[in-house]
Amino acid sequence: MDFDPWSPQCVADPYPAYAELRARGRVHFFEPSRQYLVPHHADVAALLRDRRLGRTYRHRFTDAEFGRTPPPAAHEPFHVLNDHGMLDLEPPDHTRIRRLVSKAFTPRTVERLRPYVHRLAGELVDGLVAEGGGDLLTAVAEPLPVAVIAEMLGVPEPDRGLLRPWSAAICGMFELNPSEETAARAVRASVEFSAYLRGLIAERRTSPGEDLISALIAAYDEGDRLSEQEMVSTCVLLLNAGHEATVNTTVNGWWALFRHPGQLAALRAGEVELSTAVEELLRYDTPLQLFERWVLDDVEIDGTTLPRGSEVALLFGSANRDPAVFDRPDTLDLSRRDNPHVSFGAGIHYCLGAPLARIELAASMAALLERAPGLRLVREPEWGPNFVIRGLNGITVEV
């Protein structure tokens, strides 16, 4: 199967295309997106840590020096918002912002959230059971991580329904070759999301609380260099990244379990450790299929030079199925111990929220296993249209 990330068939099952890419070599220029595709685990893991690549180039080059055309002026609200978040910054700005934000994600802080996460997961599953079933996406997978990250940031409960639609619109711009319609939605969401957060920041300046926004304001007031735009961009990044991956891992994971009844039975019988199962589900069908980087200085891979100014697509989904690293990579094995998947990235941009995501995934799975032991699929779900951040439109279940 050819690699075609816009094809519904490839979105539904990209793994045969990845196998072909790995068999054909270590790097491939993909004309439709003008990117170099990197499909092997060893190369993906190495390039994630390679400082010759970066999430931005503007800390070193102008657009003209880098051979790139500036984005259209109409897209500016999206790029202002996106480009000031730490995921799209390089040192020293990345280091400064990550140091401040990481205080909210210390092991002790994350561990303090565990009772809240488990209680909320239980309440959501109880609601699903009381209804006799429903859409696992909207009933459990989505509200749990949205509520958790909103609680951390201090977003009031009545406003939390705004977050997911804004996030979905903005994340559409991370797809390959997004359309003008996608860009227009992202720009509108960027304007609305930014305005909302600026209002919330203003409130917290006069009435601080025990939340991350208040902590960032305090850090600013104490002399740490964090502009209001960086504060807004950081909050949007945390809200987006703090739930998109967890939502999709939950629904993709349950779809995988329903297709592997023997593995689900072992999980229900307690024959598999929950934490081990979570890692395997993250590997088997990762929600983030690729991660893009700019080549800041020439990089050579197996005789092919990736020139400065080019873009690389690190294929996480392919790396996680690489037979050079994983035994029987296309087999779902919830007891898999040796599991160095790259689903949370690596290097300086390694996912800050990975420990919290693991707690959320384990909590929702434990609640569903305990409180809905007869959970079953009603009909085969449909995949959403996106490839880069890949997930189901929903997954209808009965209890």
C-alpha positions as a Markdown table, in Angstrom:
| # | Residue | x | y | z |
|---|---|---|---|---|
| 1 | Met | 0.0 | 0.0 | 0.0 |
| 2 | Asp | 1.4 | 3.5 | -0.9 |
| 3 | Phe | 1.8 | 6.1 | 1.8 |
| 4 | Asp | -1.2 | 8.5 | 1.2 |
| 5 | Pro | -2.1 | 10.3 | 4.4 |
| 6 | Trp | -5.1 | 11.9 | 2.8 |
| 7 | Ser | -6.6 | 8.5 | 1.9 |
| 8 | Pro | -9.4 | 7.1 | 4.2 |
| 9 | Gln | -7.8 | 3.7 | 3.8 |
| 10 | Cys | -4.4 | 4.9 | 4.9 |
| 11 | Val | -6.0 | 6.8 | 7.9 |
| 12 | Ala | -7.8 | 3.7 | 8.9 |
| 13 | Asp | -4.7 | 1.5 | 8.7 |
| 14 | Pro | -1.4 | 3.2 | 7.8 |
| 15 | Tyr | 0.7 | 0.3 | 9.0 |
| 16 | Pro | 1.1 | -1.6 | 5.7 |
| 17 | Ala | 2.3 | 1.6 | 4.1 |
| 18 | Tyr | 4.8 | 2.1 | 6.9 |
| 19 | Ala | 6.1 | -1.4 | 6.4 |
| 20 | Glu | 6.8 | -0.6 | 2.8 |
| 21 | Leu | 8.5 | 2.6 | 3.6 |
| 22 | Arg | 10.8 | 0.8 | 6.1 |
| 23 | Ala | 11.6 | -1.9 | 3.6 |
| 24 | Arg | 12.5 | 0.7 | 0.9 |
| 25 | Gly | 15.0 | 2.6 | 3.0 |
| 26 | Arg | 15.7 | 4.9 | 5.9 |
| 27 | Val | 14.6 | 8.2 | 4.4 |
| 28 | His | 12.2 | 9.1 | 1.6 |
| 29 | Phe | 11.4 | 12.5 | 0.0 |
| 30 | Phe | 7.6 | 12.8 | -0.1 |
| 31 | Glu | 6.7 | 15.2 | -2.9 |
| 32 | Pro | 3.0 | 16.0 | -1.9 |
| 33 | Ser | 4.1 | 17.5 | 1.4 |
| 34 | Arg | 7.7 | 18.4 | 0.4 |
| 35 | Gln | 9.0 | 16.5 | 3.4 |
| 36 | Tyr | 11.6 | 13.8 | 4.1 |
| 37 | Leu | 9.8 | 10.8 | 5.7 |
| 38 | Val | 11.8 | 8.9 | 8.4 |
| 39 | Pro | 10.2 | 5.6 | 9.2 |
| 40 | His | 12.7 | 3.6 | 11.3 |
| 41 | His | 12.7 | 3.6 | 15.1 |
| 42 | Ala | 16.5 | 4.2 | 15.5 |
| 43 | Asp | 16.5 | 7.2 | 13.2 |
| 44 | Val | 13.3 | 8.7 | 14.7 |
| 45 | Ala | 14.7 | 8.3 | 18.2 |
| 46 | Ala | 18.0 | 9.8 | 17.2 |
| 47 | Leu | 16.6 | 12.8 | 15.3 |
| 48 | Leu | 14.2 | 13.7 | 18.1 |
| 49 | Arg | 17.4 | 14.4 | 20.1 |
| 50 | Asp | 19.4 | 15.9 | 17.3 |
| 51 | Arg | 20.0 | 19.7 | 17.8 |
| 52 | Arg | 20.6 | 20.1 | 14.0 |
| 53 | Leu | 16.8 | 19.9 | 13.8 |
| 54 | Gly | 14.3 | 22.2 | 15.4 |
| 55 | Arg | 10.6 | 22.9 | 15.8 |
| 56 | Thr | 11.3 | 26.5 | 14.5 |
| 57 | Tyr | 14.1 | 28.1 | 12.5 |
| 58 | Arg | 13.3 | 31.7 | 13.4 |
| 59 | His | 15.7 | 31.8 | 16.3 |
| 60 | Arg | 18.5 | 31.5 | 13.8 |
| 61 | Phe | 17.2 | 32.5 | 10.4 |
| 62 | Thr | 14.7 | 34.8 | 8.7 |
| 63 | Asp | 12.2 | 33.2 | 6.3 |
| 64 | Ala | 14.3 | 34.4 | 3.3 |
| 65 | Glu | 17.5 | 33.1 | 4.7 |
| 66 | Phe | 15.9 | 29.7 | 5.3 |
| 67 | Gly | 14.3 | 29.7 | 1.8 |
| 68 | Arg | 10.8 | 29.8 | 3.1 |
| 69 | Thr | 7.7 | 31.9 | 2.3 |
| 70 | Pro | 6.2 | 33.6 | 5.3 |
| 71 | Pro | 2.7 | 32.4 | 6.2 |
| 72 | Pro | -0.2 | 34.5 | 4.8 |
| 73 | Ala | -1.1 | 37.6 | 6.8 |
| 74 | Ala | -4.7 | 36.2 | 7.2 |
| 75 | His | -3.2 | 33.3 | 9.2 |
| 76 | Glu | -1.3 | 35.5 | 11.7 |
| 77 | Pro | -3.6 | 35.0 | 14.7 |
| 78 | Phe | -2.9 | 31.2 | 14.6 |
| 79 | His | 0.8 | 31.6 | 14.1 |
| 80 | Val | 1.2 | 34.2 | 16.9 |
| 81 | Leu | -0.6 | 31.8 | 19.2 |
| 82 | Asn | 1.2 | 28.7 | 18.1 |
| 83 | Asp | 4.7 | 30.1 | 17.7 |
| 84 | His | 4.9 | 31.4 | 21.3 |
| 85 | Gly | 4.2 | 28.0 | 22.8 |
| 86 | Met | 7.1 | 26.0 | 24.1 |
| 87 | Leu | 6.5 | 23.1 | 21.7 |
| 88 | Asp | 7.4 | 25.4 | 18.8 |
| 89 | Leu | 10.2 | 27.2 | 20.5 |
| 90 | Glu | 13.9 | 26.3 | 20.8 |
| 91 | Pro | 16.4 | 27.3 | 23.5 |
| 92 | Pro | 16.8 | 29.6 | 25.2 |
| 93 | Asp | 13.1 | 30.5 | 25.0 |
| 94 | His | 12.0 | 26.9 | 25.2 |
| 95 | Thr | 14.2 | 26.3 | 28.2 |
| 96 | Arg | 12.9 | 29.3 | 30.1 |
| 97 | Ile | 9.2 | 28.6 | 29.6 |
| 98 | Arg | 9.5 | 24.8 | 30.1 |
| 99 | Arg | 11.3 | 25.5 | 33.4 |
| 100 | Leu | 8.4 | 27.5 | 34.7 |
| 101 | Val | 5.7 | 25.2 | 33.5 |
| 102 | Ser | 7.5 | 22.0 | 34.7 |
| 103 | Lys | 6.9 | 23.2 | 38.3 |
| 104 | Ala | 3.3 | 22.3 | 37.8 |
| 105 | Phe | 4.2 | 18.8 | 36.5 |
| 106 | Thr | 6.6 | 17.6 | 39.2 |
| 107 | Pro | 6.0 | 14.0 | 40.3 |
| 108 | Arg | 4.6 | 15.2 | 43.6 |
| 109 | Thr | 2.1 | 17.6 | 41.9 |
| 110 | Val | 1.0 | 15.0 | 39.4 |
| 111 | Glu | 0.6 | 12.4 | 42.1 |
| 112 | Arg | -1.6 | 14.7 | 44.1 |
| 113 | Leu | -4.1 | 14.7 | 41.1 |
| 114 | Arg | -4.4 | 10.9 | 41.2 |
| 115 | Pro | -7.4 | 10.8 | 43.6 |
| 116 | Tyr | -9.3 | 13.5 | 41.6 |
| 117 | Val | -8.6 | 11.7 | 38.3 |
| 118 | His | -9.8 | 8.3 | 39.6 |
| 119 | Arg | -12.9 | 9.8 | 41.3 |
| 120 | Leu | -13.8 | 11.7 | 38.1 |
| 121 | Ala | -13.2 | 8.6 | 35.9 |
| 122 | Gly | -15.5 | 6.6 | 38.2 |
| 123 | Glu | -18.3 | 9.2 | 38.0 |
| 124 | Leu | -18.1 | 9.4 | 34.2 |
| 125 | Val | -18.2 | 5.6 | 33.8 |
| 126 | Asp | -21.1 | 5.4 | 36.3 |
| 127 | Gly | -22.9 | 7.9 | 34.0 |
| 128 | Leu | -22.2 | 5.7 | 31.0 |
| 129 | Val | -23.5 | 2.6 | 32.9 |
| 130 | Ala | -26.6 | 4.4 | 34.0 |
| 131 | Glu | -27.5 | 5.2 | 30.4 |
| 132 | Gly | -26.9 | 1.6 | 29.4 |
| 133 | Gly | -24.0 | 2.6 | 27.1 |
| 134 | Gly | -23.4 | 5.4 | 24.6 |
| 135 | Asp | -20.4 | 7.0 | 22.9 |
| 136 | Leu | -17.3 | 6.2 | 24.9 |
| 137 | Leu | -15.6 | 9.2 | 23.3 |
| 138 | Thr | -18.1 | 11.9 | 24.5 |
| 139 | Ala | -19.1 | 10.1 | 27.8 |
| 140 | Val | -15.6 | 9.2 | 29.2 |
| 141 | Ala | -12.6 | 9.7 | 26.9 |
| 142 | Glu | -13.1 | 13.4 | 26.2 |
| 143 | Pro | -14.5 | 14.9 | 29.5 |
| 144 | Leu | -11.9 | 13.2 | 31.7 |
| 145 | Pro | -8.6 | 14.8 | 30.4 |
| 146 | Val | -10.3 | 18.1 | 29.5 |
| 147 | Ala | -11.6 | 18.4 | 33.1 |
| 148 | Val | -8.2 | 17.5 | 34.6 |
| 149 | Ile | -6.1 | 20.0 | 32.6 |
| 150 | Ala | -8.8 | 22.7 | 33.0 |
| 151 | Glu | -8.7 | 22.1 | 36.7 |
| 152 | Met | -4.9 | 22.4 | 36.7 |
| 153 | Leu | -5.1 | 25.7 | 34.8 |
| 154 | Gly | -8.1 | 27.1 | 36.7 |
| 155 | Val | -10.7 | 27.2 | 33.9 |
| 156 | Pro | -14.1 | 27.5 | 35.5 |
| 157 | Glu | -16.3 | 24.4 | 35.1 |
| 158 | Pro | -19.1 | 26.2 | 33.1 |
| 159 | Asp | -16.5 | 27.3 | 30.5 |
| 160 | Arg | -14.9 | 23.9 | 29.8 |
| 161 | Gly | -17.3 | 23.0 | 27.0 |
| 162 | Leu | -15.6 | 25.7 | 24.9 |
| 163 | Leu | -12.2 | 24.1 | 25.0 |
| 164 | Arg | -12.5 | 21.0 | 22.9 |
| 165 | Pro | -14.0 | 22.7 | 19.8 |
| 166 | Trp | -11.3 | 25.4 | 20.0 |
| 167 | Ser | -8.7 | 22.7 | 20.4 |
| 168 | Ala | -10.0 | 20.6 | 17.5 |
| 169 | Ala | -10.0 | 23.7 | 15.2 |
| 170 | Ile | -6.5 | 24.7 | 16.1 |
| 171 | Cys | -5.1 | 21.2 | 15.8 |
| 172 | Gly | -6.4 | 21.0 | 12.2 |
| 173 | Met | -3.5 | 23.2 | 11.2 |
| 174 | Phe | -1.0 | 20.4 | 12.3 |
| 175 | Glu | -2.3 | 18.2 | 9.5 |
| 176 | Leu | -0.3 | 17.9 | 6.2 |
| 177 | Asn | -1.2 | 20.6 | 3.7 |
| 178 | Pro | -4.2 | 22.0 | 5.6 |
| 179 | Ser | -6.9 | 23.6 | 3.5 |
| 180 | Glu | -7.9 | 27.3 | 3.5 |
| 181 | Glu | -11.1 | 26.3 | 5.2 |
| 182 | Thr | -9.1 | 24.5 | 8.0 |
| 183 | Ala | -6.9 | 27.6 | 8.3 |
| 184 | Ala | -9.9 | 29.9 | 8.6 |
| 185 | Arg | -11.4 | 27.7 | 11.4 |
| 186 | Ala | -8.0 | 27.7 | 13.2 |
| 187 | Val | -7.7 | 31.4 | 13.0 |
| 188 | Arg | -11.2 | 32.0 | 14.4 |
| 189 | Ala | -10.5 | 29.6 | 17.2 |
| 190 | Ser | -7.1 | 31.2 | 17.9 |
| 191 | Val | -8.7 | 34.6 | 18.2 |
| 192 | Glu | -11.5 | 33.4 | 20.5 |
| 193 | Phe | -9.3 | 31.1 | 22.6 |
| 194 | Ser | -6.7 | 33.9 | 23.1 |
| 195 | Ala | -9.4 | 36.5 | 24.0 |
| 196 | Tyr | -10.9 | 34.1 | 26.5 |
| 197 | Leu | -7.5 | 33.3 | 28.2 |
| 198 | Arg | -6.6 | 37.0 | 28.3 |
| 199 | Gly | -9.8 | 37.6 | 30.2 |
| 200 | Leu | -9.1 | 34.7 | 32.6 |
| 201 | Ile | -5.5 | 36.0 | 33.2 |
| 202 | Ala | -6.9 | 39.4 | 34.0 |
| 203 | Glu | -9.2 | 37.8 | 36.5 |
| 204 | Arg | -6.4 | 35.8 | 38.1 |
| 205 | Arg | -4.3 | 38.9 | 38.5 |
| 206 | Thr | -6.9 | 40.4 | 40.8 |
| 207 | Ser | -8.1 | 37.1 | 42.4 |
| 208 | Pro | -5.3 | 34.6 | 42.2 |
| 209 | Gly | -6.0 | 30.9 | 43.0 |
| 210 | Glu | -4.2 | 27.6 | 43.5 |
| 211 | Asp | -3.9 | 27.0 | 39.7 |
| 212 | Leu | -1.3 | 27.1 | 37.0 |
| 213 | Ile | -2.4 | 30.4 | 35.5 |
| 214 | Ser | -2.0 | 32.1 | 38.9 |
| 215 | Ala | 1.4 | 30.5 | 39.3 |
| 216 | Leu | 2.6 | 31.8 | 35.9 |
| 217 | Ile | 1.4 | 35.3 | 36.8 |
| 218 | Ala | 3.3 | 35.0 | 40.1 |
| 219 | Ala | 6.4 | 33.9 | 38.2 |
| 220 | Tyr | 6.0 | 36.9 | 35.9 |
| 221 | Asp | 5.6 | 39.3 | 38.8 |
| 222 | Glu | 8.7 | 37.9 | 40.5 |
| 223 | Gly | 10.8 | 38.8 | 37.5 |
| 224 | Asp | 10.8 | 35.6 | 35.4 |
| 225 | Arg | 10.6 | 36.7 | 31.7 |
| 226 | Leu | 7.2 | 35.4 | 30.6 |
| 227 | Ser | 5.2 | 37.7 | 28.3 |
| 228 | Glu | 1.4 | 37.7 | 28.4 |
| 229 | Gln | 1.5 | 36.2 | 24.8 |
| 230 | Glu | 3.7 | 33.4 | 26.0 |
| 231 | Met | 1.4 | 32.8 | 28.9 |
| 232 | Val | -1.6 | 32.6 | 26.6 |
| 233 | Ser | 0.2 | 30.3 | 24.1 |
| 234 | Thr | 1.4 | 28.1 | 26.9 |
| 235 | Cys | -2.1 | 27.7 | 28.3 |
| 236 | Val | -3.5 | 26.8 | 24.9 |
| 237 | Leu | -0.7 | 24.3 | 24.3 |
| 238 | Leu | -1.3 | 22.6 | 27.7 |
| 239 | Leu | -5.1 | 22.5 | 27.1 |
| 240 | Asn | -4.6 | 21.1 | 23.6 |
| 241 | Ala | -1.7 | 18.7 | 24.3 |
| 242 | Gly | -3.2 | 17.9 | 27.7 |
| 243 | His | -6.2 | 16.1 | 26.2 |
| 244 | Glu | -5.9 | 15.4 | 22.5 |
| 245 | Ala | -3.5 | 12.5 | 22.9 |
| 246 | Thr | -5.3 | 11.0 | 25.9 |
| 247 | Val | -8.7 | 11.2 | 24.2 |
| 248 | Asn | -7.5 | 9.4 | 21.1 |
| 249 | Thr | -5.4 | 6.9 | 22.9 |
| 250 | Thr | -8.5 | 5.9 | 24.9 |
| 251 | Val | -10.8 | 5.4 | 22.0 |
| 252 | Asn | -8.2 | 3.9 | 19.7 |
| 253 | Gly | -7.1 | 1.6 | 22.6 |
| 254 | Trp | -10.6 | 0.3 | 23.2 |
| 255 | Trp | -11.2 | -0.3 | 19.5 |
| 256 | Ala | -8.0 | -2.4 | 19.5 |
| 257 | Leu | -9.1 | -4.3 | 22.6 |
| 258 | Phe | -12.5 | -5.1 | 21.0 |
| 259 | Arg | -10.6 | -6.4 | 18.0 |
| 260 | His | -8.5 | -8.6 | 20.2 |
| 261 | Pro | -10.9 | -10.4 | 22.6 |
| 262 | Gly | -8.3 | -12.7 | 24.0 |
| 263 | Gln | -6.2 | -9.7 | 25.2 |
| 264 | Leu | -9.3 | -7.9 | 26.6 |
| 265 | Ala | -10.2 | -11.1 | 28.5 |
| 266 | Ala | -6.7 | -11.3 | 30.0 |
| 267 | Leu | -7.0 | -7.7 | 31.0 |
| 268 | Arg | -10.4 | -8.2 | 32.6 |
| 269 | Ala | -9.2 | -11.3 | 34.4 |
| 270 | Gly | -6.3 | -9.3 | 36.0 |
| 271 | Glu | -3.7 | -11.4 | 34.2 |
| 272 | Val | -2.0 | -8.2 | 32.8 |
| 273 | Glu | -0.8 | -5.2 | 34.7 |
| 274 | Leu | -2.7 | -2.1 | 33.8 |
| 275 | Ser | 0.3 | 0.1 | 33.4 |
| 276 | Thr | 1.9 | -2.4 | 31.0 |
| 277 | Ala | -1.3 | -2.6 | 29.0 |
| 278 | Val | -1.4 | 1.2 | 28.7 |
| 279 | Glu | 2.1 | 1.3 | 27.3 |
| 280 | Glu | 1.2 | -1.3 | 24.7 |
| 281 | Leu | -1.9 | 0.5 | 23.6 |
| 282 | Leu | 0.2 | 3.7 | 23.3 |
| 283 | Arg | 2.6 | 1.8 | 21.1 |
| 284 | Tyr | 0.2 | -0.2 | 19.1 |
| 285 | Asp | -1.9 | 2.6 | 17.7 |
| 286 | Thr | -0.3 | 5.9 | 18.7 |
| 287 | Pro | -2.6 | 9.0 | 18.3 |
| 288 | Leu | 0.3 | 11.2 | 17.0 |
| 289 | Gln | 1.4 | 9.6 | 13.8 |
| 290 | Leu | 4.1 | 12.0 | 12.9 |
| 291 | Phe | 6.1 | 14.9 | 14.3 |
| 292 | Glu | 7.6 | 17.6 | 12.1 |
| 293 | Arg | 11.0 | 19.2 | 12.4 |
| 294 | Trp | 13.0 | 21.8 | 10.4 |
| 295 | Val | 16.5 | 20.9 | 9.3 |
| 296 | Leu | 18.7 | 23.8 | 10.7 |
| 297 | Asp | 22.0 | 22.3 | 9.5 |
| 298 | Asp | 22.6 | 19.6 | 6.9 |
| 299 | Val | 21.9 | 16.0 | 8.2 |
| 300 | Glu | 23.0 | 12.9 | 6.4 |
| 301 | Ile | 21.0 | 9.6 | 6.6 |
| 302 | Asp | 22.3 | 6.6 | 4.9 |
| 303 | Gly | 23.9 | 8.5 | 2.0 |
| 304 | Thr | 21.0 | 11.0 | 1.6 |
| 305 | Thr | 21.6 | 14.6 | 2.7 |
| 306 | Leu | 18.7 | 16.4 | 4.2 |
| 307 | Pro | 19.7 | 20.0 | 3.4 |
| 308 | Arg | 19.2 | 23.0 | 5.7 |
| 309 | Gly | 15.8 | 24.5 | 5.0 |
| 310 | Ser | 14.0 | 21.2 | 4.4 |
| 311 | Glu | 11.4 | 19.6 | 6.6 |
| 312 | Val | 11.4 | 16.2 | 8.2 |
| 313 | Ala | 8.4 | 14.1 | 9.2 |
| 314 | Leu | 9.3 | 11.6 | 11.9 |
| 315 | Leu | 6.9 | 8.8 | 11.6 |
| 316 | Phe | 6.0 | 7.8 | 15.1 |
| 317 | Gly | 3.4 | 5.2 | 14.0 |
| 318 | Ser | 6.0 | 3.5 | 11.9 |
| 319 | Ala | 8.7 | 3.6 | 14.5 |
| 320 | Asn | 6.4 | 2.0 | 17.0 |
| 321 | Arg | 5.9 | -1.0 | 14.6 |
| 322 | Asp | 9.6 | -1.4 | 13.7 |
| 323 | Pro | 10.5 | -5.1 | 13.8 |
| 324 | Ala | 14.1 | -4.1 | 14.5 |
| 325 | Val | 13.0 | -3.0 | 17.9 |
| 326 | Phe | 9.7 | -4.8 | 18.7 |
| 327 | Asp | 9.1 | -8.5 | 18.6 |
| 328 | Arg | 6.0 | -9.2 | 16.6 |
| 329 | Pro | 5.3 | -5.5 | 16.2 |
| 330 | Asp | 1.9 | -5.9 | 14.5 |
| 331 | Thr | 0.7 | -8.0 | 17.4 |
| 332 | Leu | -1.2 | -6.4 | 20.3 |
| 333 | Asp | 0.5 | -7.9 | 23.4 |
| 334 | Leu | -0.7 | -6.2 | 26.6 |
| 335 | Ser | 2.0 | -8.1 | 28.6 |
| 336 | Arg | 4.9 | -6.6 | 26.4 |
| 337 | Arg | 7.6 | -5.5 | 28.8 |
| 338 | Asp | 10.3 | -4.3 | 26.4 |
| 339 | Asn | 8.4 | -1.3 | 25.0 |
| 340 | Pro | 10.5 | 1.7 | 24.1 |
| 341 | His | 7.8 | 3.4 | 22.0 |
| 342 | Val | 8.2 | 7.0 | 20.9 |
| 343 | Ser | 4.6 | 8.1 | 21.4 |
| 344 | Phe | 5.6 | 10.8 | 23.9 |
| 345 | Gly | 8.6 | 12.0 | 21.8 |
| 346 | Ala | 12.1 | 12.4 | 23.1 |
| 347 | Gly | 14.7 | 15.0 | 23.7 |
| 348 | Ile | 14.0 | 18.5 | 24.9 |
| 349 | His | 10.4 | 18.4 | 23.5 |
| 350 | Tyr | 9.5 | 15.1 | 25.3 |
| 351 | Cys | 5.9 | 15.4 | 26.5 |
| 352 | Leu | 5.8 | 17.2 | 29.8 |
| 353 | Gly | 2.4 | 15.7 | 30.6 |
| 354 | Ala | 3.3 | 12.1 | 30.0 |
| 355 | Pro | 3.0 | 11.1 | 33.6 |
| 356 | Leu | -0.4 | 12.7 | 33.9 |
| 357 | Ala | -1.6 | 11.1 | 30.7 |
| 358 | Arg | -0.6 | 7.7 | 32.0 |
| 359 | Ile | -2.6 | 8.3 | 35.2 |
| 360 | Glu | -5.6 | 9.4 | 33.2 |
| 361 | Leu | -5.4 | 6.4 | 30.8 |
| 362 | Ala | -5.0 | 3.9 | 33.6 |
| 363 | Ala | -7.9 | 5.5 | 35.6 |
| 364 | Ser | -10.4 | 5.4 | 32.8 |
| 365 | Met | -9.5 | 1.9 | 31.9 |
| 366 | Ala | -9.6 | 0.7 | 35.5 |
| 367 | Ala | -13.1 | 2.3 | 35.9 |
| 368 | Leu | -14.4 | 0.7 | 32.7 |
| 369 | Leu | -13.0 | -2.7 | 33.6 |
| 370 | Glu | -14.5 | -2.6 | 37.1 |
| 371 | Arg | -17.8 | -0.8 | 36.6 |
| 372 | Ala | -18.6 | -1.9 | 33.1 |
| 373 | Pro | -17.2 | -5.5 | 33.0 |
| 374 | Gly | -19.5 | -6.5 | 30.1 |
| 375 | Leu | -18.6 | -3.5 | 28.0 |
| 376 | Arg | -19.1 | -4.4 | 24.3 |
| 377 | Leu | -19.0 | -2.8 | 20.9 |
| 378 | Val | -22.3 | -1.9 | 19.2 |
| 379 | Arg | -21.0 | -1.3 | 15.7 |
| 380 | Glu | -17.7 | -0.7 | 14.0 |
| 381 | Pro | -16.5 | 2.9 | 14.5 |
| 382 | Glu | -15.4 | 5.3 | 11.8 |
| 383 | Trp | -12.1 | 7.1 | 11.7 |
| 384 | Gly | -12.0 | 10.8 | 11.7 |
| 385 | Pro | -10.4 | 12.5 | 8.7 |
| 386 | Asn | -7.2 | 13.6 | 10.3 |
| 387 | Phe | -3.9 | 11.6 | 9.9 |
| 388 | Val | -1.3 | 13.4 | 12.0 |
| 389 | Ile | -3.5 | 13.5 | 15.1 |
| 390 | Arg | -5.5 | 10.4 | 14.4 |
| 391 | Gly | -8.5 | 9.1 | 16.2 |
| 392 | Leu | -12.0 | 7.7 | 15.8 |
| 393 | Asn | -15.1 | 9.9 | 15.4 |
| 394 | Gly | -16.7 | 8.0 | 18.3 |
| 395 | Ile | -17.1 | 4.4 | 19.6 |
| 396 | Thr | -20.6 | 3.3 | 20.5 |
| 397 | Val | -20.8 | 0.7 | 23.3 |
| 398 | Glu | -23.3 | -1.2 | 25.5 |
| 399 | Val | -22.8 | -2.2 | 29.1 |
